[in-house]
């Protein structure tokens, strides 16, 4: 039976915090919907101390920002975007339009149609998350999205040069220096100066994730990607230092980021906890990582690998790093995860920044029913049908009429009946079809 050496915050405290976030977001969305540009400006001033003449960057401002980025940094951004673009293109190649004759004269098919416009949110509060621009914008371009709006909050009183560079190089059409719920709301609802989009994508803090949840339906969303989560599955083939490093490497995202260790070695578990204490004494970002570990860190000791799989699937973490003698065992048996990082040679930071997979992934157990952002999220799979012969229309019409009458839909049935009469030469109506 699984045993906890450390537990995170009580579930009731987490629920209370979520309720507060929900109320705050509801208020902000209502303000933006009613006040549009004026509300956005007021909220940006309140939360970010930022209210320029226009939030949208001009071509000259974009070039000026890019000019502030070192060549080495630009080259690194281009390298990362090339990896994301290549993997997204390979994913797209697995998606094929379909047309098949399922019965004589009956042709069914589907087409993958890109979403027309999207809004990409790039977080930039505690950390300027340059990589989020690659994940959203580059992937959308590969999918064929026509109009891409990108928003990121101000950083130290202005646009962050590297984020602007990544947005521009990735293919954004319009770039806004605007953050938080007000940015997400402006993109989704539209204002006098910002056209509304059809879909919102990108990660963010708890408030941004909640805004996307509340806006879903009026616009599409990629998924609920809130504060970062990490889960490490390890056995005694690795040591406490590497486990502690990888747990804190994600906990530093912020004070509400869960970091969990599942192991079948109590010795490794205790060694990891000691190493975490040691590293927090020297880690420059210990303020965030330490708070996350204190409130949301967990250590679970299991009896064997089967129990480790069950516990990991119950947690359904965003990132799952597997450092065991046989990591493929977890690849073949786990069902609930955002993305797997298999073996000690890889780690979550590789996926976050450069390796090519997408780092916008499901949180808060959403991995039970969805994967992460990928090129397919930007494509609508839309079906169509054609009936090519009189005989085919008559055949399907007779079945359709009876099934409609079975459900009580008589006008539906008549849609079938009129075709059976015209193309099959049978004088059929409601009564005859029901016989």
C-alpha positions in Angstrom: 0.0 0.0 0.0 1.3 3.5 -0.9 2.6 5.5 2.0 3.1 9.3 2.2 6.3 10.6 3.7 5.1 14.1 2.9 1.7 15.5 1.9 0.8 18.7 0.2 -1.8 21.3 1.2 -5.2 20.2 2.4 -7.7 19.9 -0.4 -10.2 22.2 1.4 -7.6 25.0 1.4 -6.9 24.5 -2.3 -10.7 24.6 -3.0 -11.0 27.9 -1.1 -8.1 29.4 -3.1 -9.7 28.3 -6.3 -13.0 29.9 -5.4 -11.3 33.3 -4.8 -9.6 33.1 -8.2 -12.9 32.3 -9.8 -14.6 35.3 -8.3 -11.8 37.6 -9.3 -11.8 36.4 -12.9 -15.6 36.7 -13.2 -15.3 40.4 -12.2 -12.5 41.2 -14.6 -14.2 39.5 -17.6 -17.4 41.4 -16.9 -15.4 44.7 -16.8 -13.8 44.0 -20.1 -17.0 42.9 -21.8 -18.7 46.1 -20.7 -15.9 48.6 -21.0 -13.8 47.1 -23.7 -10.6 49.3 -24.5 -11.2 51.6 -21.5 -11.6 48.7 -19.1 -8.5 46.9 -20.5 -6.4 50.1 -20.1 -7.6 50.6 -16.5 -6.9 46.9 -15.6 -3.5 47.0 -17.2 -2.7 50.1 -15.2 -3.9 48.5 -12.0 -2.2 45.2 -12.3 0.9 46.0 -14.4 1.3 49.7 -14.1 1.2 49.8 -17.9 -1.0 52.0 -20.0 0.7 53.1 -23.2 -1.0 55.0 -26.0 -1.5 51.6 -27.8 -0.8 48.1 -26.6 -0.1 46.9 -30.1 3.5 47.1 -31.3 4.3 48.7 -34.6 6.6 47.2 -37.1 9.3 49.7 -36.0 8.9 48.8 -32.3 9.1 45.1 -33.2 12.4 45.7 -35.1 13.7 47.8 -32.3 13.0 45.1 -29.7 14.6 42.4 -31.8 17.6 44.6 -32.2 18.1 44.5 -28.4 18.5 40.7 -28.4 22.0 39.2 -28.7 22.8 37.2 -31.8 23.4 34.1 -29.7 20.0 34.4 -28.1 18.3 34.9 -31.5 20.2 31.8 -32.8 19.0 29.8 -29.9 15.4 30.9 -30.4 15.6 30.0 -34.0 17.0 26.6 -33.1 14.2 25.9 -30.6 11.6 27.0 -33.1 13.1 24.7 -35.8 12.7 21.7 -33.4 9.1 22.7 -32.6 8.2 23.3 -36.2 9.7 20.0 -37.4 7.9 17.9 -34.8 4.6 19.8 -35.5 5.0 19.2 -39.2 5.6 15.5 -38.6 2.5 15.3 -36.4 0.5 17.1 -39.2 1.6 14.5 -41.7 -0.2 11.8 -39.6 -3.5 13.6 -40.2 -5.0 12.8 -43.5 -8.2 14.0 -45.2 -10.5 11.0 -45.8 -13.0 10.0 -48.4 -14.5 6.5 -48.6 -17.4 4.8 -50.3 -19.1 3.0 -47.3 -22.0 1.5 -49.4 -22.5 1.5 -53.1 -23.3 5.2 -54.0 -22.6 6.5 -50.4 -19.5 8.6 -50.0 -18.4 9.8 -46.6 -15.4 11.9 -45.7 -13.7 14.4 -43.5 -11.4 17.4 -43.9 -9.0 18.9 -41.5 -9.7 22.7 -41.6 -7.5 25.2 -39.7 -9.1 27.5 -37.1 -9.3 30.9 -38.7 -7.9 33.0 -35.9 -6.2 32.4 -32.5 -5.0 34.4 -29.6 -1.7 33.2 -28.1 -0.9 34.1 -24.5 2.7 34.1 -23.4 3.3 34.4 -19.7 5.8 36.9 -18.5 5.2 37.8 -14.9 7.7 36.0 -12.6 9.6 34.7 -15.7 9.5 35.8 -19.3 8.5 32.5 -20.9 10.0 33.0 -24.3 9.4 29.3 -25.2 5.7 29.6 -24.9 5.8 31.7 -28.1 7.3 28.8 -30.0 4.8 26.3 -28.7 1.7 28.3 -29.6 2.6 30.4 -32.6 4.9 28.1 -34.5 2.5 25.2 -34.1 -0.4 27.3 -35.2 1.5 28.4 -38.3 2.2 24.8 -39.2 -1.5 24.0 -38.9 -2.3 26.8 -41.3 -4.1 29.3 -39.0 -4.6 32.5 -40.9 -4.5 35.2 -38.2 -2.4 34.9 -35.0 -2.6 37.5 -32.3 0.0 37.3 -29.5 0.0 38.9 -26.1 2.6 39.0 -23.3 2.7 41.2 -20.2 5.1 44.1 -19.9 8.5 43.3 -18.4 10.3 45.9 -16.4 8.2 48.7 -18.0 8.0 47.6 -21.6 8.0 44.8 -24.1 10.4 41.9 -23.4 12.8 41.9 -26.4 13.3 38.1 -26.5 9.6 37.4 -26.3 8.9 39.9 -29.0 11.6 38.3 -31.1 10.1 34.8 -30.6 6.6 36.0 -31.4 7.8 37.7 -34.6 10.1 34.9 -35.8 7.3 32.4 -35.0 4.9 34.1 -37.3 2.6 36.3 -35.2 0.6 38.8 -37.2 -0.2 41.2 -34.3 1.8 41.6 -31.1 0.4 43.3 -28.0 2.2 44.1 -24.8 -0.7 43.2 -22.5 -0.9 40.7 -19.7 -3.1 38.8 -17.4 -6.8 38.1 -17.5 -7.4 41.4 -19.3 -5.2 40.2 -22.2 -7.1 36.9 -22.5 -10.4 38.7 -22.2 -9.5 41.3 -24.9 -8.5 38.6 -27.4 -11.6 36.4 -26.7 -14.2 39.2 -26.5 -12.7 41.8 -28.8 -12.4 45.5 -28.2 -12.6 48.7 -30.3 -8.9 48.1 -31.2 -8.4 44.4 -30.9 -10.4 42.0 -33.2 -11.8 39.0 -31.4 -10.3 35.6 -32.1 -11.9 32.2 -32.5 -9.6 30.3 -30.1 -7.3 31.0 -27.1 -4.1 29.0 -26.5 -1.1 29.1 -24.2 -0.3 28.5 -20.5 -0.6 30.9 -17.7 -1.1 31.3 -14.0 -4.2 30.3 -12.1 -6.1 33.4 -13.1 -5.3 33.0 -16.8 -6.3 29.3 -16.7 -9.6 30.2 -15.0 -10.3 33.0 -17.5 -9.9 30.5 -20.3 -12.2 28.1 -18.5 -14.9 30.8 -18.2 -14.5 31.9 -21.8 -14.8 28.5 -23.2 -17.9 28.3 -25.4 -17.7 31.8 -26.6 -14.3 30.9 -28.0 -12.4 27.6 -28.2 -9.4 26.9 -25.9 -6.5 24.5 -26.2 -6.8 23.1 -22.7 -6.7 24.2 -19.1 -2.9 24.8 -18.6 -2.5 26.3 -15.2 0.4 26.3 -12.7 3.1 23.8 -13.6 3.0 20.3 -12.2 5.7 17.8 -12.1 5.8 14.1 -11.0 9.0 12.1 -10.8 8.8 8.3 -10.8 12.1 6.8 -9.7 13.8 3.7 -8.2 17.2 3.2 -6.7 18.9 3.3 -10.0 19.2 7.1 -9.5 20.0 9.2 -6.4 18.4 11.9 -4.4 20.4 14.7 -5.9 19.0 14.3 -9.4 15.5 13.7 -8.1 15.6 16.8 -5.9 17.1 18.9 -8.7 14.3 17.9 -11.1 11.6 18.5 -8.6 12.8 22.0 -7.7 13.5 22.7 -11.3 9.8 22.8 -11.9 8.7 24.0 -8.5 10.5 27.3 -9.2 7.7 28.1 -11.6 5.7 29.5 -8.7 4.5 28.9 -5.2 1.4 26.9 -6.3 3.3 24.4 -8.5 2.9 20.7 -7.3 6.1 18.6 -7.2 5.6 14.9 -6.4 8.0 12.0 -6.0 6.7 8.4 -6.4 9.3 5.7 -5.6 9.6 2.1 -4.5 12.7 3.0 -2.5 12.2 4.6 0.9 16.0 5.2 1.1 15.7 7.2 -2.2 12.7 9.1 -0.9 14.5 10.2 2.3 17.7 11.0 0.4 15.7 13.2 -2.0 14.0 15.1 0.9 17.4 15.8 2.4 18.8 17.0 -0.9 15.8 19.3 -1.4 16.6 20.9 1.9 20.2 21.3 0.9 19.4 22.8 -2.5 16.8 25.2 -1.2 19.6 26.8 1.0 21.5 27.8 -2.2 18.9 28.0 -5.0 18.5 31.6 -6.2 14.8 30.9 -6.8 14.2 29.2 -3.5 11.5 31.7 -2.5 9.1 30.3 -5.1 10.4 26.7 -5.2 10.5 26.4 -1.4 6.9 27.6 -1.0 5.7 25.2 -3.7 7.6 22.3 -2.0 6.2 23.2 1.4 2.6 23.6 0.3 2.3 21.3 -2.7 5.2 18.8 -2.5 4.5 15.2 -1.9 6.6 12.0 -1.4 4.8 8.7 -1.9 6.5 5.3 -1.3 5.0 2.3 -3.2 5.5 -1.4 -2.9 6.3 -2.1 -6.5 6.1 -0.8 -10.1 2.4 -1.8 -10.5 1.5 0.4 -7.5 3.7 3.2 -8.9 1.7 3.1 -12.1 -1.6 3.2 -10.2 -0.5 6.2 -8.1 0.9 8.0 -11.1 -2.4 7.6 -13.0 -4.3 8.8 -10.0 -2.2 11.9 -9.8 -2.5 12.5 -13.6 0.3 15.0 -13.6 1.2 17.5 -16.3 4.9 16.4 -16.5 5.9 12.8 -15.6 9.6 12.1 -15.5 10.5 8.4 -15.3 14.0 7.5 -13.9 13.9 3.7 -13.4 15.7 0.7 -14.7 12.9 0.1 -17.2 11.2 3.4 -18.1 9.4 1.9 -21.1 7.3 -0.1 -18.6 5.7 3.1 -17.6 5.3 4.2 -21.2 3.5 1.0 -22.0 1.3 1.0 -18.9 0.5 4.5 -17.8 -2.6 6.2 -19.2 -2.9 9.6 -17.4 -0.1 12.2 -18.1 0.5 15.3 -20.1 3.9 14.3 -21.3 6.4 11.6 -20.4 10.1 12.1 -20.0 11.8 8.7 -20.1 15.1 8.0 -18.6 17.6 10.0 -16.5 19.2 11.5 -19.7 16.1 13.6 -20.4 14.2 16.0 -18.1 11.2 18.4 -18.2 13.3 21.4 -18.9 14.2 19.9 -22.3 10.6 19.6 -23.2 9.8 23.1 -21.8 12.4 24.9 -23.9 13.9 23.2 -26.9 13.5 19.4 -27.6 10.5 19.9 -30.0 7.5 18.5 -28.1 4.9 21.1 -27.0 5.1 22.4 -23.4 1.5 23.5 -23.1 0.1 20.5 -21.2 -3.0 19.6 -19.1 -3.0 20.4 -15.4 -5.3 19.7 -12.5 -6.0 16.1 -13.5 -7.1 17.1 -17.0 -4.6 14.5 -18.3 -7.4 12.0 -17.6 -9.2 13.1 -20.7 -6.9 15.2 -22.9 -3.4 15.5 -24.1 -1.4 18.7 -24.6 -1.3 21.3 -27.3 -0.3 20.0 -30.7 -0.9 20.8 -34.3 -4.2 18.9 -34.3 -5.7 21.3 -31.7 -5.7 24.0 -34.4 -7.5 21.8 -36.9 -11.3 21.2 -37.0 -12.0 17.7 -38.3 -15.2 18.3 -40.3 -17.2 15.6 -42.0 -19.2 15.6 -45.2 -21.4 13.1 -47.1 -22.5 12.5 -50.7 -25.3 10.2 -52.1 -24.5 9.5 -55.7 -27.3 7.2 -56.9 -31.1 6.9 -56.7 -30.7 3.4 -55.3 -28.4 4.6 -52.5 -30.7 7.4 -51.5 -33.7 5.0 -51.5 -31.8 2.4 -49.4 -30.7 4.8 -46.7 -34.0 6.7 -46.9 -36.0 3.6 -45.9 -33.9 2.9 -42.9 -33.8 6.6 -41.9 -37.5 7.0 -42.1 -38.2 4.1 -39.8 -35.6 5.1 -37.3 -37.0 8.7 -37.2 -40.5 7.4 -36.6 -39.1 5.2 -33.8 -37.9 8.4 -32.0 -41.1 10.3 -32.9 -39.4 12.7 -35.3 -42.1 12.7 -38.1 -40.7 15.8 -40.0 -37.3 14.1 -40.0 -39.0 11.0 -41.4 -40.5 13.0 -44.2 -37.1 14.2 -45.3 -36.3 10.6 -46.0 -39.8 9.8 -47.4 -39.7 12.5 -50.0 -36.5 11.0 -51.4 -37.8 7.4 -51.3 -40.8 8.6 -53.3 -38.8 10.6 -55.9 -35.8 8.3 -56.3 -37.3 4.9 -55.4 -40.7 5.2 -57.0 -42.4 4.2 -53.8 -45.5 6.0 -52.4 -44.3 6.1 -48.8 -45.4 8.3 -46.0 -45.5 8.2 -42.2 -47.8 5.3 -41.9 -46.3 3.2 -44.5 -42.8 3.8 -43.3 -43.8 2.7 -39.8 -45.1 -0.6 -41.0 
